Amino acid sequence: MAARTKTAKDRPSYRCTECGWTTAKWLGRCPECQAWGTVEEYGAPAVRTTAVGRVTNAALPIGQVDGRQATARTTGVAELDRVLGGGLVPGAVVLLAGEPGVGKSTLLLDVAAKAASDDHRTLYVTGEESASQVRLRADRISALNDHLYLAAETDLSAVLGHLDAVKPSLLVLDSVQTVASPEIDGAPGGMAQVREVAGALIRASKERGMSTLLVGHVTKDGAIAGPRLLEHLVDVVLHFEGDRHARLRLVRGVKNRYGATDEVGCFELHDEGITGLTDPSGLFLTRRAEPVPGTCLTVTLEGRRPLVAEVQALTVDSQIPSPRRTTSGLETSRVSMMLAVLEQRGRISALGKRDIYSATVGGVKLSEPAADLAIALALASAASDTPLPKNLVAIGEVGLAGEVRRVTGVQRRLSEAHRLGFTHALVPSDPGKVPPGMKVTEVADIGDALRVLPRGRRAEAPRGEEVRR
């Protein structure tokens, strides 16, 4: 008798317990999540077809859909409202990610307390700390409110039970990687667990009209930990940025279904908590009576917000065959490019054999090309030991041929510099409308920009070296 051929139903199938990836044969390592020893055998899924179901809500012409249900409600923190596009929309799910210790829990606890009121309860669920630890932080930052409820849970079913008991208008979960579902195999923080927890909370938010703030962990590269599907499911993705050694914190919108994605909120972290900064430019400036060599000011755009920042440079004689190139707050590649342009196009030969240190003030990070001209002028000023004129800002991108290119938002940058009292600006050609009372000098290349250095000392070589012009 002929042997019976195995059908698809008889063949074994294998599935990864971490991410749910399936295969027809066993593998020691899951190709999807790169986890070892997680591929296990299970019965091959039967082929199913979905029958036509009952419609819960009839389709309407888009003009008849009530848009008032998506009206944003303020969080009580103006800078966060700015990034969110006006506040929290009922039913919206927001994912806030950032490095450990940057201030995510402090900010969200402050938001939870300010958003709570008689008509809107707030539930704060912590999975990383005990309730008493969160209470101590609330005392320190004055985040106590009778309508703010606190629970320490790591079980998804318990979190959903708290939602039925409290019926909050705002849920804060710190963090999504610490909560697990008992129905899903795998440790908390695994891909399958994160997907299940996020999916359950998103469904609860949409059904109840409840706003949800989720805290997410990041990897060592700064990306949001967990499956990429998490970022697709939520409505808003925010990144909390900042150097732990500086006071400045930035909340940057990466995805926003209810507003613009180029908004940035500025905060200051201190012992009493975290506060929004409506005018943060003062953190990035050093006020001096007289200008100092090696410093130049520029205006950067963080989202739509112009910020005046200071670039500093220092050159010293090198004691090693390969001179040092150290940067802080600046991209090393762009600083190296400005050094090459100054040496080849600006005829400054004193930079190649010296140690060069460049940094920004206040912990701000300058990555946009509009800061190229300020970096180049700071390096040239440090090389010649000649200070730039007082109240000068430099805006422009510098190309490899030495040309100064136009950048976006020049008028907004000039208006911010004029508001802070700066009277002279170096900009690319055709800057547009200039604020009254401000002197604007258009420069075509790096040679034109270097002419702002005083003539008497511009050609002097630092410590016996030659600076050719």
Residue pairs with C-beta under 8 A, 6 or more apart in sequence:
8 44
8 47
9 44
9 46
10 44
11 24
11 44
12 41
12 42
12 43
12 44
13 22
13 23
13 24
13 41
13 42
13 43
13 44
13 45
14 22
14 23
14 24
14 25
14 26
14 27
14 39
14 40
14 41
14 42
15 21
15 22
15 23
15 39
15 40
15 42
16 22
16 30
16 32
16 33
16 35
16 38
16 39
17 38
17 39
17 40
17 185
17 186
17 192
18 30
18 33
18 35
18 38
18 186
18 190
18 191
18 192
19 30
19 32
19 33
19 35
19 190
19 191
19 192
19 227
20 191
20 192
20 195
21 30
21 31
21 32
21 33
23 39
26 39
26 41
27 39
28 36
28 37
28 39
29 35
29 36
29 39
30 36
30 38
30 39
33 191
69 90
69 91
69 209
70 89
70 90
70 91
70 258
71 89
71 90
72 81
72 84
72 85
72 86
72 87
72 88
72 89
72 258
73 87
73 88
73 89
73 90
73 115
73 120
73 211
74 81
74 86
74 87
74 88
74 115
75 81
75 84
75 87
75 88
75 111
75 114
75 115
76 111
76 113
76 114
76 115
77 107
77 110
77 111
77 114
77 276
78 276
78 278
79 251
79 265
79 266
79 267
79 276
79 277
79 278
80 107
80 111
80 251
80 265
80 276
81 87
82 263
82 265
83 238
83 251
83 252
83 253
83 256
83 259
83 263
83 264
83 265
84 94
84 236
84 253
84 256
84 258
84 259
85 256
85 258
85 259
85 260
85 263
86 258
86 259
88 94
88 115
88 170
88 211
88 213
89 211
89 235
89 258
90 169
90 209
90 210
90 211
91 205
91 206
91 208
91 209
91 210
91 211
92 205
92 211
92 212
92 235
92 236
92 257
92 258
93 201
93 202
93 205
93 211
93 212
93 214
93 233
93 234
93 235
93 236
94 211
94 212
94 213
94 214
94 234
94 235
94 236
94 237
94 238
95 176
95 214
95 216
95 224
95 230
95 231
95 234
95 236
95 237
95 238
96 104
96 107
96 108
96 213
96 214
96 215
96 216
96 238
96 240
96 251
97 104
97 215
97 216
97 217
97 218
97 224
97 225
97 237
97 238
97 239
97 240
98 104
98 218
98 239
98 240
98 241
98 242
99 218
99 222
99 240
99 244
101 244
102 240
102 241
102 242
102 244
102 249
103 240
103 242
103 249
103 267
103 269
103 274
104 174
104 215
104 240
105 126
105 128
105 129
105 134
105 137
105 174
105 215
106 137
106 141
106 269
106 273
106 274
107 240
107 249
107 251
107 267
107 274
108 124
108 172
108 174
108 213
108 215
109 124
109 134
109 137
109 138
109 141
109 143
109 172
110 141
110 143
110 273
110 274
111 172
111 213
112 122
112 124
112 143
112 145
112 148
112 170
112 172
112 213
113 122
113 138
113 143
113 144
113 145
113 148
114 143
114 145
115 122
115 169
115 170
116 122
116 145
116 146
116 147
116 148
116 170
117 147
118 147
119 169
120 147
120 168
120 169
120 170
121 147
121 148
121 149
121 166
121 167
121 168
121 169
121 170
122 145
122 147
122 148
122 149
122 168
122 169
122 170
122 171
122 172
123 149
123 150
123 151
123 162
123 163
123 166
123 168
123 170
123 171
123 172
124 134
124 148
124 149
124 150
124 151
124 172
124 174
125 151
125 152
125 153
125 159
125 162
125 171
125 172
125 173
125 174
125 179
126 133
126 134
126 150
126 151
126 152
126 153
126 174
127 152
127 153
127 154
127 173
127 174
127 175
127 178
127 179
127 188
128 174
128 175
128 178
129 152
129 174
130 152
131 150
131 151
131 152
134 150
134 152
135 150
137 143
138 144
140 271
140 272
140 273
141 272
141 273
141 274
142 272
142 273
143 273
149 162
149 166
149 168
151 158
151 159
151 162
153 159
153 162
153 179
154 178
154 179
154 180
154 188
155 179
155 180
155 181
155 182
156 179
156 180
156 181
156 182
156 196
156 197
156 200
157 181
157 182
159 173
159 179
159 201
160 200
160 204
163 171
163 204
163 208
163 210
167 208
168 210
169 210
169 211
170 210
170 211
170 212
170 213
171 201
171 205
171 210
171 211
171 212
171 213
172 212
172 213
172 215
173 179
173 201
173 212
173 213
173 214
173 215
174 215
175 214
175 215
175 216
175 217
176 194
176 197
176 198
176 201
176 214
176 215
176 216
176 226
176 230
177 188
177 189
177 194
177 216
177 217
177 225
177 226
178 188
178 189
179 188
179 193
179 197
180 186
180 187
180 188
180 193
180 197
181 193
181 196
181 197
181 200
183 196
184 192
184 193
184 196
185 192
186 192
186 193
187 193
189 217
189 225
189 226
191 226
191 227
194 226
194 227
194 230
195 226
195 227
195 229
195 230
198 214
198 230
198 233
198 234
199 233
201 212
201 214
202 212
202 233
202 234
204 210
204 212
205 211
205 212
214 234
216 224
216 225
216 226
216 230
217 224
217 225
217 226
218 224
218 225
219 225
224 230
224 231
224 237
231 237
231 254
231 255
234 255
235 255
235 256
235 257
235 258
236 253
236 255
236 256
236 257
236 258
237 253
237 254
237 255
237 256
238 251
238 252
238 253
238 254
239 251
239 252
239 254
240 249
240 250
240 251
241 249
241 250
241 251
241 252
241 365
242 248
242 249
242 250
242 269
242 363
243 363
245 363
246 362
246 363
247 268
247 269
247 270
247 283
247 362
247 363
248 266
248 267
248 268
248 277
248 280
248 283
248 284
248 362
248 363
248 364
249 266
249 267
249 268
249 269
249 274
250 264
250 265
250 266
250 267
250 302
251 264
251 265
251 267
252 263
252 264
252 265
252 302
252 303
253 259
253 260
253 261
253 262
253 263
253 264
253 303
254 261
255 261
256 263
260 303
260 304
262 303
262 304
263 303
263 304
263 305
264 302
264 303
264 304
264 305
265 276
266 276
266 277
266 280
266 302
266 305
266 307
267 274
267 275
267 276
267 277
268 274
268 275
268 276
268 277
268 280
268 283
277 283
280 307
281 307
281 308
281 309
281 416
281 420
283 362
283 363
283 364
284 307
284 308
284 309
284 310
284 360
284 361
284 362
284 364
285 297
285 308
285 309
285 310
285 361
285 362
285 420
286 295
286 310
286 361
290 387
290 390
291 387
291 388
291 389
291 390
292 387
293 381
293 382
293 384
293 385
293 386
293 387
294 312
294 313
294 314
294 315
294 378
294 379
294 381
294 382
295 310
295 311
295 312
295 313
295 378
295 381
295 387
295 388
296 310
296 311
296 374
296 375
296 377
296 378
296 381
296 388
296 392
296 394
297 308
297 309
297 310
297 311
297 374
297 392
297 393
297 394
297 417
297 422
298 308
298 309
298 310
298 311
298 366
298 370
298 371
298 373
298 374
298 393
298 394
298 395
299 306
299 307
299 308
299 309
299 370
299 393
299 395
299 413
299 414
299 416
299 417
300 306
300 307
300 309
300 364
300 366
300 368
300 370
300 371
301 307
301 368
301 370
301 408
301 409
301 412
301 413
304 412
306 409
306 412
306 413
306 415
306 416
307 364
307 416
308 393
308 416
308 417
308 420
308 422
309 360
309 361
309 362
309 364
309 366
309 371
310 360
310 361
310 362
311 330
311 358
311 359
311 360
311 366
311 371
311 374
311 375
311 378
312 358
312 359
312 360
312 361
312 378
313 356
313 357
313 358
313 375
313 378
313 379
313 381
313 382
314 356
314 357
314 358
314 382
315 350
315 351
315 354
315 355
315 356
315 357
315 379
315 382
315 383
315 462
316 354
316 355
316 357
317 354
317 355
317 463
318 324
318 353
318 354
318 355
319 355
323 352
323 353
323 354
323 355
323 356
324 355
324 356
324 357
325 332
325 335
325 336
325 339
325 355
325 356
326 355
326 356
326 357
326 358
327 335
327 357
327 358
327 359
328 358
328 359
328 360
329 359
329 360
329 363
329 364
329 365
329 366
330 358
330 359
330 360
330 365
330 366
330 371
330 375
331 366
331 367
334 369
334 371
334 372
334 375
335 356
335 358
335 375
335 379
337 372
337 398
337 400
338 372
338 375
338 376
338 379
338 398
339 351
339 352
339 356
339 379
340 400
341 376
341 398
341 399
341 400
341 402
341 446
342 348
342 351
342 376
342 379
342 380
342 383
342 446
343 349
343 351
343 352
344 402
345 401
345 402
345 445
345 446
345 447
346 376
346 380
346 402
346 446
346 447
346 450
347 468
347 469
348 380
348 383
348 384
348 467
348 468
349 465
349 466
349 467
349 468
350 383
350 384
350 461
350 462
350 465
350 466
350 467
351 379
351 383
353 465
354 383
354 465
356 379
356 382
358 375
358 378
358 379
360 366
366 375
368 407
369 397
369 398
369 405
369 407
370 395
370 396
370 397
370 407
370 408
370 413
372 396
372 397
372 398
373 394
373 395
373 396
373 397
373 398
373 404
373 426
373 443
373 449
374 393
374 394
374 395
376 398
376 446
376 449
377 388
377 394
377 426
377 449
377 450
377 452
380 450
380 453
381 387
381 388
381 453
383 462
383 467
384 453
384 457
384 458
384 460
384 462
384 467
385 457
385 460
385 462
386 453
386 454
386 457
386 458
386 460
388 452
388 453
389 424
389 452
391 421
391 422
391 423
391 424
392 422
392 424
392 425
392 426
392 452
393 413
393 417
393 422
393 424
393 425
393 426
394 425
394 426
394 449
395 407
395 410
395 413
395 414
395 425
395 426
395 427
395 428
396 404
396 405
396 406
396 407
396 426
396 427
396 428
396 443
396 449
397 404
397 405
397 406
397 407
397 428
398 404
398 405
398 446
399 405
401 445
402 445
402 446
402 447
403 444
403 445
403 446
404 428
404 429
404 443
404 444
404 445
404 446
404 448
404 449
405 428
406 428
406 429
406 430
407 428
410 427
410 428
410 431
410 432
411 431
411 432
411 433
414 425
414 427
414 431
414 434
414 435
414 438
414 440
415 435
417 425
417 438
418 435
418 437
418 438
422 438
423 437
423 438
423 439
424 438
424 439
424 440
424 441
425 438
425 439
425 440
425 441
426 441
426 443
426 449
426 452
427 440
427 441
427 442
427 443
428 442
428 443
428 444
429 442
429 444
430 442
431 440
431 442
434 440
441 452
443 449
450 458
450 469
458 467
458 469
459 467
459 469
460 467
461 467
